[in-house]
Each structure stands twice: as C-alpha cells, then as structure tokens.
C-alpha cells in the first residue's frame, strides 16, 4: 500500500541512527532486543511517521534473516550509536553498554535482564517480596 507523506530513513543495519524528530524507531529497536532476551534486534527502520517498511533483523548468532543480518556485530553497532530516549525510559528499557561487552570474553554477553515491569513478571515489588521470603526461609 501507498504511504502518504515524507519517507524517512531512521536507522540502518550498521549503526546509523537519524536523530530527526522521532523517538519511536530507536526505542522500537531497543525494545525488540530486550523483549527477545537479547537474541534479536530489528533495525534498518524507514517509513512515513511510525509506519515502517522493509526492516532488517539481526540475530545474536547471525543466522537467518538474509545477508543484511550482521549478527552480534550489528547489535553492537546499534548500541554504540543508540541513546536512550523518553520512550526507552517510559518502557523501563535497561541501558546497554556494548563497550563493556567487548572487553569480556569472545563470546557474546548474556542477554540483559528484563526491565522491571508488571506485565513481564519482573516487578520491583515482587522481587522484594521474593527476596524477603527467601531470607525468612534461610533463617529457619
């Protein structure tokens, strides 16, 4: 279908990010990484407003999704240029530091913990209650 309006390139698959007036494309890519447990990242975002076309998917192992899948290297490139914005903060997306990942072993780092949010069962109050319950059990 035809998208009426100005077509924009918001990101590519090798770290380019446009800082035009849209926060959604970068937050969407960040969200896909977190929601997949660090296994996938959707990038190469372009379209009209928040109607996107022809994205690229990076997989942690570099398998599938065509020649544009740059694997873990593509994920690192995204996070090297990505700056969390108001949408990332609203979604409680954890910040990701690729430089810290690079300095460790050659293997990719473990996926980040899920952001605290009631809908994913990783809520701060639940974590406190679980820790308190575990402490009571250990004291007995």
Buried (B, 14 or more C-beta within 10 A) or exposed (E): EEEEEEEBEBBBBBBBBBEEEBBBBBBBBBBBBBBBEBBBBBBBBBBBEEEBEEBBBBBBEBEEBEEBBBBBBBBBBBBBBBEBBEBBEEBBBBEBEBEEBEEEEEEBBEEBEBBBEEEEEBEEEEEEEEEEEEEEEEEE
